[in-house]
Amino acid sequence: MKRLLAKAFRNRFDMSREDAKALADTVKKVFNGKNEVEDTAIDKYVRALFYELQRERFVKVRREEFKEKRRLLRKYYWSLDKEAIKSEAKRKHVDDPGKIYYTLAKRVWLSHFRHNT
């Protein structure tokens, strides 16, 4: 699952292989072989990561409600969306040769425009 997760991260976030492996390691350590992890068991930085992964549909959240001392309480559990991860990992990554132009600062384009008119 770690390799699939790293490949899915590379495809979705356009990450380097090393960064994707490191992120997959972090996620794997948090789950520690379990299917779900309780929200209160993770720190705020991992929670922020999980919210980002939830937006990308890599993790799901499940809510459990129960009564304790006449109060309604909720617990939240995070789990990996294995189907979405597999689907993204198998997706053919298309390298866009024009993506270099997205990284150039706006001022570079403006100066190019001024000099060529």
DSSP file (Angstrom, degrees, kcal/mol; ACC not computed):
  #  RESIDUE AA STRUCTURE BP1 BP2  ACC     N-H-->O    O-->H-N    N-H-->O    O-->H-N    TCO  KAPPA ALPHA  PHI   PSI    X-CA   Y-CA   Z-CA
    1    1 A M     >        0   0    0      0, 0.0     4,-2.7     0, 0.0     5,-0.2   0.000 360.0 360.0 360.0 -31.8    0.0    0.0    0.0
    2    2 A K  H  >  +     0   0    0      1,-0.2     4,-2.5     2,-0.2     5,-0.2   0.906 360.0  48.0 -62.7 -40.9    2.9    2.4    0.7
    3    3 A R  H  > S+     0   0    0      2,-0.2     4,-2.4     1,-0.2    -1,-0.2   0.910 112.6  48.5 -66.6 -41.0    4.1    2.2   -2.9
    4    4 A L  H  > S+     0   0    0      2,-0.2     4,-2.6     1,-0.2    -2,-0.2   0.912 111.8  50.2 -63.0 -41.8    0.6    2.8   -4.3
    5    5 A L  H  X S+     0   0    0     -4,-2.7     4,-2.4     2,-0.2    -2,-0.2   0.920 111.0  48.4 -63.4 -44.5    0.2    5.7   -1.9
    6    6 A A  H  X S+     0   0    0     -4,-2.5     4,-2.3     1,-0.2    -1,-0.2   0.906 112.8  48.2 -63.0 -41.4    3.5    7.2   -3.0
    7    7 A K  H  X S+     0   0    0     -4,-2.4     4,-2.3     2,-0.2    -2,-0.2   0.897 110.7  51.1 -66.8 -39.1    2.6    6.8   -6.7
    8    8 A A  H  X S+     0   0    0     -4,-2.6     4,-2.7     2,-0.2     5,-0.3   0.905 110.5  49.4 -63.6 -41.2   -0.8    8.4   -6.1
    9    9 A F  H  X S+     0   0    0     -4,-2.4     4,-2.6     2,-0.2     6,-0.5   0.913 110.3  50.8 -63.6 -42.5    0.8   11.4   -4.4
   10   10 A R  H  X S+     0   0    0     -4,-2.3     4,-1.1     1,-0.2     5,-0.4   0.923 114.3  43.9 -60.9 -44.0    3.3   11.8   -7.2
   11   11 A N  H  < S+     0   0    0     -4,-2.3    -2,-0.2     2,-0.2    -1,-0.2   0.933 120.4  38.1 -67.9 -46.2    0.5   11.7   -9.8
   12   12 A R  H  < S+     0   0    0     -4,-2.7    -2,-0.2     1,-0.2    -3,-0.2   0.912 128.7  29.1 -75.5 -42.5   -1.9   14.0   -8.0
   13   13 A F  H  < S-     0   0    0     -4,-2.6    -1,-0.2    -5,-0.3    -3,-0.2   0.424  98.1-124.4-101.6   0.9    0.5   16.6   -6.5
   14   14 A D     <  +     0   0    0     -4,-1.1    -4,-0.2    -5,-0.3    -3,-0.2   0.938  54.4 165.8  55.0  49.8    3.2   16.4   -9.1
   15   15 A M        -     0   0    0     -6,-0.5    -1,-0.1    -5,-0.4     2,-0.1  -0.489  41.5-100.8 -94.0 161.8    5.8   15.6   -6.3
   16   16 A S     >  -     0   0    0     -2,-0.2     4,-2.4     1,-0.1     5,-0.2  -0.424  37.0-110.5 -72.6 159.7    9.3   14.3   -6.6
   17   17 A R  H  > S+     0   0    0      1,-0.2     4,-2.2     2,-0.2     5,-0.2   0.900 117.9  49.9 -59.3 -42.7    9.7   10.5   -5.9
   18   18 A E  H  > S+     0   0    0      2,-0.2     4,-2.3     1,-0.2    -1,-0.2   0.910 111.6  47.2 -65.6 -43.5   11.5   11.2   -2.6
   19   19 A D  H  > S+     0   0    0      2,-0.2     4,-2.4     1,-0.2    -1,-0.2   0.902 111.9  50.5 -65.3 -40.9    8.9   13.7   -1.3
   20   20 A A  H  X S+     0   0    0     -4,-2.4     4,-2.3     2,-0.2    -1,-0.2   0.900 111.0  48.8 -64.5 -40.4    6.1   11.3   -2.2
   21   21 A K  H  X S+     0   0    0     -4,-2.2     4,-2.4     2,-0.2    -2,-0.2   0.906 111.1  50.3 -64.9 -41.5    7.8    8.4   -0.4
   22   22 A A  H  X S+     0   0    0     -4,-2.3     4,-2.1     2,-0.2    -2,-0.2   0.908 112.1  47.0 -63.9 -41.8    8.3   10.6    2.7
   23   23 A L  H  X S+     0   0    0     -4,-2.4     4,-2.3     2,-0.2    -1,-0.2   0.903 111.6  50.6 -66.5 -40.9    4.7   11.6    2.7
   24   24 A A  H  X S+     0   0    0     -4,-2.3     4,-2.6     1,-0.2    -2,-0.2   0.888 109.0  52.7 -63.5 -39.0    3.6    8.0    2.2
   25   25 A D  H  X S+     0   0    0     -4,-2.4     4,-2.6     2,-0.2    -2,-0.2   0.918 108.5  50.4 -60.4 -44.2    5.8    7.0    5.1
   26   26 A T  H  X S+     0   0    0     -4,-2.1     4,-1.9     2,-0.2    -2,-0.2   0.932 112.6  45.5 -60.6 -47.1    4.3    9.6    7.4
   27   27 A V  H  X S+     0   0    0     -4,-2.3     4,-2.0     1,-0.2    -1,-0.2   0.912 112.7  51.1 -63.8 -42.5    0.7    8.4    6.5
   28   28 A K  H  X>S+     0   0    0     -4,-2.6     4,-2.2     1,-0.2     5,-0.5   0.893 109.1  51.0 -62.9 -40.6    1.7    4.8    7.0
   29   29 A K  H  <5S+     0   0    0     -4,-2.6    -1,-0.2     2,-0.2    -2,-0.2   0.878 107.9  52.8 -64.9 -37.7    3.2    5.5   10.4
   30   30 A V  H  <5S+     0   0    0     -4,-1.9    -1,-0.2     1,-0.2    -2,-0.2   0.924 114.6  40.7 -64.4 -43.7    0.1    7.3   11.6
   31   31 A F  H ><5S-     0   0    0     -4,-2.0     3,-2.6    -5,-0.1    -2,-0.2   0.798  87.6-164.0 -76.7 -28.2   -2.1    4.4   10.6
   32   32 A N  T 3<5S-     0   0    0     -4,-2.2    -3,-0.1     1,-0.3     3,-0.1   0.844  72.3 -48.8  48.9  43.2    0.4    1.9   12.0
   33   33 A G  T 3 <S+     0   0    0     -5,-0.5    -1,-0.3     1,-0.3     2,-0.2   0.402 111.9 121.6  82.5  -3.8   -1.2   -1.1   10.2
   34   34 A K    <   -     0   0    0     -3,-2.6    -1,-0.3     1,-0.1     3,-0.1  -0.551  64.9-134.2 -90.9 157.7   -4.8   -0.2   11.3
   35   35 A N  S    S+     0   0    0     -2,-0.2    45,-0.6     1,-0.1     2,-0.3   0.815  89.6  25.1 -77.3 -31.4   -7.7    0.5    9.0
   36   36 A E  E     -A   79   0A   0     43,-0.2     2,-0.4    -5,-0.1    43,-0.2  -0.936  62.8-157.9-133.2 154.5   -8.8    3.5   11.0
   37   37 A V  E     -A   78   0A   0     41,-2.1    41,-3.0    -2,-0.3     2,-0.2  -1.000  27.5-117.3-132.4 136.2   -7.1    6.0   13.3
   38   38 A E  E >   -A   77   0A   0     -2,-0.4     3,-1.6    39,-0.2     4,-0.3  -0.483  18.8-130.6 -73.9 139.3   -9.0    8.1   15.9
   39   39 A D  G >  S+     0   0    0     37,-3.0     3,-1.3     1,-0.3    -1,-0.1   0.844 106.1  57.0 -59.0 -37.1   -8.9   11.9   15.3
   40   40 A T  G 3  S+     0   0    0     36,-0.3    -1,-0.3     1,-0.2    37,-0.1   0.656  97.9  64.3 -71.5 -13.0   -7.9   12.6   18.9
   41   41 A A  G <  S+     0   0    0     -3,-1.6     2,-0.3     2,-0.1    -1,-0.2   0.529  93.7  72.1 -87.0  -6.1   -4.8   10.3   18.6
   42   42 A I  S <  S-     0   0    0     -3,-1.3     2,-0.1    -4,-0.3   -12,-0.0  -0.783  81.1-117.4-111.3 154.7   -3.2   12.5   15.9
   43   43 A D     >  -     0   0    0     -2,-0.3     4,-2.3     1,-0.1     3,-0.2  -0.328  34.3 -99.8 -84.8 172.3   -1.5   15.9   16.3
   44   44 A K  H  > S+     0   0    0      1,-0.2     4,-2.0     2,-0.2     5,-0.1   0.782 119.6  54.6 -65.9 -28.0   -2.7   19.1   14.6
   45   45 A Y  H  > S+     0   0    0      2,-0.2     4,-1.9     1,-0.2    -1,-0.2   0.901 110.3  45.1 -73.3 -40.1   -0.1   18.9   11.8
   46   46 A V  H  > S+     0   0    0      2,-0.2     4,-2.8     1,-0.2    -2,-0.2   0.893 111.6  54.1 -67.4 -39.0   -1.1   15.4   10.8
   47   47 A R  H  X S+     0   0    0     -4,-2.3     4,-2.3     2,-0.2    -2,-0.2   0.916 107.3  50.3 -60.6 -42.9   -4.8   16.5   11.0
   48   48 A A  H  X S+     0   0    0     -4,-2.0     4,-1.8     1,-0.2    -1,-0.2   0.907 111.0  49.6 -61.5 -41.2   -4.0   19.4    8.7
   49   49 A L  H  X S+     0   0    0     -4,-1.9     4,-2.6     1,-0.2    -2,-0.2   0.921 109.7  51.3 -61.5 -44.4   -2.4   16.9    6.3
   50   50 A F  H  X S+     0   0    0     -4,-2.8     4,-2.4     1,-0.2    -2,-0.2   0.866 105.8  54.7 -64.1 -36.0   -5.4   14.6    6.5
   51   51 A Y  H  X S+     0   0    0     -4,-2.3     4,-1.9     2,-0.2    -1,-0.2   0.912 110.1  47.0 -62.7 -40.3   -7.8   17.5    5.7
   52   52 A E  H  X S+     0   0    0     -4,-1.8     4,-1.3     1,-0.2    -2,-0.2   0.921 113.2  48.0 -65.4 -42.9   -5.7   18.2    2.5
   53   53 A L  H  <>S+     0   0    0     -4,-2.6     5,-3.1     1,-0.2     6,-0.8   0.822 108.6  55.3 -67.6 -30.1   -5.8   14.5    1.7
   54   54 A Q  H ><5S+     0   0    0     -4,-2.4     3,-1.4     3,-0.2    -1,-0.2   0.892 103.5  54.3 -67.9 -39.2   -9.5   14.4    2.3
   55   55 A R  H 3<5S+     0   0    0     -4,-1.9    -1,-0.2     1,-0.3    -2,-0.2   0.848 110.8  46.4 -61.2 -32.5  -10.0   17.3   -0.2
   56   56 A E  T 3<5S-     0   0    0     -4,-1.3    -1,-0.3    -5,-0.1    -2,-0.2   0.385 117.9-117.6 -90.0   3.5   -8.2   15.1   -2.7
   57   57 A R  T < 5S+     0   0    0     -3,-1.4    -3,-0.2     2,-0.2    27,-0.2   0.743  81.2 120.1  67.7  28.5  -10.3   12.1   -1.7
   58   58 A F  S   <S+     0   0    0     -5,-3.1    23,-2.9     1,-0.1     2,-0.3   0.727  75.2  34.0 -90.1 -25.0   -7.4   10.0   -0.4
   59   59 A V  E     -B   80   0A   0     -6,-0.8     2,-0.3    21,-0.3    21,-0.2  -0.932  69.6-153.5-127.8 155.0   -8.8    9.7    3.1
   60   60 A K  E     -B   79   0A   0     19,-3.2    19,-2.3    -2,-0.3     2,-0.4  -0.853   8.7-140.8-121.5 159.0  -12.3    9.5    4.5
   61   61 A V  E     -B   78   0A   0     -2,-0.3     2,-0.4    17,-0.2    17,-0.2  -0.968  10.6-164.0-122.8 139.4  -13.7   10.5    7.8
   62   62 A R  E     -B   77   0A   0     15,-2.8    15,-2.7    -2,-0.4     2,-0.4  -0.971   8.4-149.7-122.4 136.7  -16.3    8.6    9.8
   63   63 A R  E     -B   76   0A   0     -2,-0.4     2,-0.4    13,-0.2    13,-0.2  -0.889   8.1-167.7-110.0 136.6  -18.3   10.0   12.7
   64   64 A E  E     -B   75   0A   0     11,-3.0    11,-2.7    -2,-0.4     2,-0.4  -0.987   5.6-160.4-122.1 128.5  -19.6    8.0   15.7
   65   65 A E  E     +B   74   0A   0     -2,-0.4     2,-0.3     9,-0.2     9,-0.2  -0.884  18.7 159.9-109.4 140.7  -22.1    9.5   18.1
   66   66 A F  E     -B   73   0A   0      7,-2.4     7,-3.6    -2,-0.4     2,-0.4  -0.983  34.9-115.9-153.0 159.9  -22.7    8.1   21.6
   67   67 A K  E     +B   72   0A   0     -2,-0.3     2,-0.4     5,-0.2     5,-0.2  -0.837  28.7 173.2-103.0 137.0  -24.1    9.2   24.9
   68   68 A E  E >  S-B   71   0A   0      3,-2.5     3,-1.3    -2,-0.4    -2,-0.0  -0.946  73.7 -13.5-142.9 119.8  -22.0    9.6   28.0
   69   69 A K  T 3  S-     0   0    0     -2,-0.4     3,-0.1     1,-0.3    -1,-0.1   0.925 128.7 -53.5  53.1  49.2  -23.4   11.0   31.2
   70   70 A R  T 3  S+     0   0    0      1,-0.2     2,-0.4     0, 0.0    -1,-0.3   0.574 115.9 115.5  65.4  11.9  -26.5   12.4   29.4
   71   71 A R  E <   - B   0  68A   0     -3,-1.3    -3,-2.5     2,-0.0     2,-0.7  -0.900  66.2-129.7-112.7 141.6  -24.3   14.2   26.9
   72   72 A L  E     - B   0  67A   0     -2,-0.4     2,-0.3    -5,-0.2    -5,-0.2  -0.802  33.9-175.4 -88.5 118.4  -24.1   13.4   23.2
   73   73 A L  E     - B   0  66A   0     -7,-3.6    -7,-2.4    -2,-0.7     2,-0.4  -0.794  12.2-149.7-114.9 156.7  -20.5   13.0   22.2
   74   74 A R  E     - B   0  65A   0     -2,-0.3     2,-0.4    -9,-0.2    -9,-0.2  -0.974   6.1-167.4-127.5 141.5  -18.9   12.5   18.8
   75   75 A K  E     - B   0  64A   0    -11,-2.7   -11,-3.0    -2,-0.4     2,-0.4  -0.967  11.6-150.1-122.5 144.6  -15.7   10.7   17.8
   76   76 A Y  E     - B   0  63A   0     -2,-0.4   -37,-3.0   -13,-0.2     2,-0.4  -0.927   8.3-165.9-117.4 140.4  -14.1   11.0   14.4
   77   77 A Y  E     -AB  38  62A   0    -15,-2.7   -15,-2.8    -2,-0.4     2,-0.4  -0.985   8.6-147.8-127.9 134.5  -12.1    8.3   12.7
   78   78 A W  E     +AB  37  61A   0    -41,-3.0   -41,-2.1    -2,-0.4     2,-0.3  -0.789  20.4 174.0 -98.5 142.3   -9.8    8.7    9.6
   79   79 A S  E     -AB  36  60A   0    -19,-2.3   -19,-3.2    -2,-0.4     2,-0.3  -0.985  33.7-105.9-143.6 154.9   -9.4    5.9    7.1
   80   80 A L  E     - B   0  59A   0    -45,-0.6     2,-1.3    -2,-0.3   -21,-0.3  -0.597  23.0-134.0 -78.5 138.6   -7.6    5.6    3.7
   81   81 A D     >  -     0   0    0    -23,-2.9     4,-2.2    -2,-0.3     3,-0.2  -0.749  27.2-176.4 -90.9  88.9   -9.8    5.5    0.6
   82   82 A K  H  > S+     0   0    0     -2,-1.3     4,-2.6     1,-0.2     5,-0.2   0.822  76.2  54.1 -62.6 -34.8   -8.0    2.5   -1.0
   83   83 A E  H  > S+     0   0    0      2,-0.2     4,-2.5     1,-0.2    -1,-0.2   0.923 110.4  46.0 -66.2 -43.5  -10.0    2.6   -4.2
   84   84 A A  H  > S+     0   0    0      2,-0.2     4,-2.3     1,-0.2    -2,-0.2   0.886 113.4  50.4 -65.8 -37.9   -9.3    6.3   -4.8
   85   85 A I  H  X S+     0   0    0     -4,-2.2     4,-2.5     2,-0.2    -2,-0.2   0.932 112.2  46.4 -65.5 -46.2   -5.6    5.7   -4.0
   86   86 A K  H  X S+     0   0    0     -4,-2.6     4,-2.0     1,-0.2    -2,-0.2   0.915 112.4  51.1 -61.7 -43.1   -5.4    2.7   -6.4
   87   87 A S  H  X S+     0   0    0     -4,-2.5     4,-0.8     1,-0.2    -2,-0.2   0.920 113.4  43.6 -61.6 -45.0   -7.2    4.6   -9.1
   88   88 A E  H  < S+     0   0    0     -4,-2.3     3,-0.4     1,-0.2    -1,-0.2   0.872 111.9  53.8 -69.7 -36.4   -4.9    7.6   -8.9
   89   89 A A  H  < S+     0   0    0     -4,-2.5    -1,-0.2     1,-0.2    -2,-0.2   0.850 110.9  46.4 -66.4 -33.6   -1.8    5.4   -8.7
   90   90 A K  H  < S+     0   0    0     -4,-2.0    -1,-0.2    -5,-0.2    -2,-0.2   0.621  87.3 110.3 -84.1 -13.1   -2.8    3.6  -11.9
   91   91 A R  S  < S-     0   0    0     -4,-0.8     2,-0.4    -3,-0.4    -3,-0.0  -0.396  80.0-111.0 -64.4 136.3   -3.5    6.8  -13.7
   92   92 A K        -     0   0    0     -2,-0.1     2,-0.5     1,-0.1    -1,-0.1  -0.559  29.3-133.3 -70.6 122.3   -1.0    7.6  -16.5
   93   93 A H        -     0   0    0     -2,-0.4     2,-0.6    -4,-0.1    -1,-0.1  -0.680  17.3-156.5 -81.1 122.3    1.0   10.6  -15.4
   94   94 A V        -     0   0    0     -2,-0.5     2,-0.6   -83,-0.1    -1,-0.0  -0.892   7.7-143.8-103.4 118.1    1.3   13.0  -18.3
   95   95 A D        -     0   0    0     -2,-0.6     3,-0.1     1,-0.0    -2,-0.0  -0.720  12.0-145.1 -83.8 119.8    4.3   15.3  -18.1
   96   96 A D    >   -     0   0    0     -2,-0.6     3,-1.8     1,-0.2     4,-0.2  -0.757   7.9-163.0 -87.7 110.1    3.3   18.7  -19.4
   97   97 A P  G >  S+     0   0    0      0, 0.0     3,-0.6     0, 0.0    -1,-0.2   0.739  89.3  59.7 -65.9 -19.7    6.3   20.3  -21.2
   98   98 A G  G >  S+     0   0    0      1,-0.2     3,-1.4     2,-0.1     4,-0.4   0.456  75.3  94.2 -85.9  -0.1    4.6   23.7  -21.0
   99   99 A K  G X>  +     0   0    0     -3,-1.8     3,-0.9     1,-0.3     4,-0.7   0.714  68.9  74.2 -68.4 -17.2    4.5   23.7  -17.2
  100  100 A I  H X> S+     0   0    0     -3,-0.6     3,-0.7     1,-0.2     4,-0.6   0.846  89.8  59.6 -59.3 -32.7    7.8   25.6  -17.1
  101  101 A Y  H <4 S+     0   0    0     -3,-1.4     3,-0.4     1,-0.2    -1,-0.2   0.766  96.9  59.5 -70.2 -24.3    5.8   28.7  -18.2
  102  102 A Y  H <4 S+     0   0    0     -3,-0.9    -1,-0.2    -4,-0.4    -2,-0.2   0.758 102.0  54.7 -73.0 -23.4    3.6   28.4  -15.1
  103  103 A T  H << S+     0   0    0     -4,-0.7    -1,-0.2    -3,-0.7    -2,-0.2   0.645  85.0 101.1 -86.4 -14.4    6.6   28.8  -12.8
  104  104 A L  S  < S-     0   0    0     -4,-0.6     5,-0.0    -3,-0.4    -3,-0.0  -0.469  80.8-109.0 -72.5 141.0    7.9   32.0  -14.4
  105  105 A A    >>  -     0   0    0     -2,-0.2     4,-1.2     1,-0.1     3,-0.8  -0.293  21.8-118.1 -67.2 153.2    7.1   35.2  -12.5
  106  106 A K  H 3> S+     0   0    0      1,-0.2     4,-2.3     2,-0.2     5,-0.2   0.850 113.4  61.3 -60.7 -35.1    4.6   37.6  -13.9
  107  107 A R  H 3> S+     0   0    0      1,-0.2     4,-2.6     2,-0.2    -1,-0.2   0.822  98.5  57.3 -64.1 -30.4    7.2   40.3  -14.2
  108  108 A V  H <> S+     0   0    0     -3,-0.8     4,-2.1     2,-0.2    -1,-0.2   0.931 109.0  45.2 -64.5 -44.9    9.2   38.1  -16.6
  109  109 A W  H  X S+     0   0    0     -4,-1.2     4,-2.3     2,-0.2    -2,-0.2   0.895 113.1  50.6 -65.0 -40.4    6.2   37.9  -18.9
  110  110 A L  H  X S+     0   0    0     -4,-2.3     4,-2.3     2,-0.2    -2,-0.2   0.909 111.1  47.4 -66.0 -41.4    5.6   41.6  -18.7
  111  111 A S  H  X S+     0   0    0     -4,-2.6     4,-2.0     2,-0.2    -1,-0.2   0.886 111.7  51.4 -67.4 -36.6    9.2   42.5  -19.4
  112  112 A H  H  X S+     0   0    0     -4,-2.1     4,-1.3    -5,-0.2    -2,-0.2   0.910 110.7  48.8 -62.8 -42.5    9.1   40.1  -22.4
  113  113 A F  H  < S+     0   0    0     -4,-2.3     4,-0.3     1,-0.2    -2,-0.2   0.904 110.8  49.9 -64.6 -42.8    6.0   41.7  -23.7
  114  114 A R  H >< S+     0   0    0     -4,-2.3     3,-0.7     1,-0.2    -1,-0.2   0.872 111.9  47.6 -65.6 -37.5    7.4   45.3  -23.3
  115  115 A H  H 3< S+     0   0    0     -4,-2.0    -1,-0.2     1,-0.2    -2,-0.2   0.721 111.7  50.1 -77.5 -21.4   10.6   44.4  -25.2
  116  116 A N  T 3<        0   0    0     -4,-1.3    -1,-0.2    -3,-0.2    -2,-0.2   0.290 360.0 360.0-102.0  10.0    8.8   42.6  -28.1
  117  117 A T    <         0   0    0     -3,-0.7    -1,-0.2    -4,-0.3    -2,-0.1   0.427 360.0 360.0-110.4 360.0    6.3   45.4  -28.9
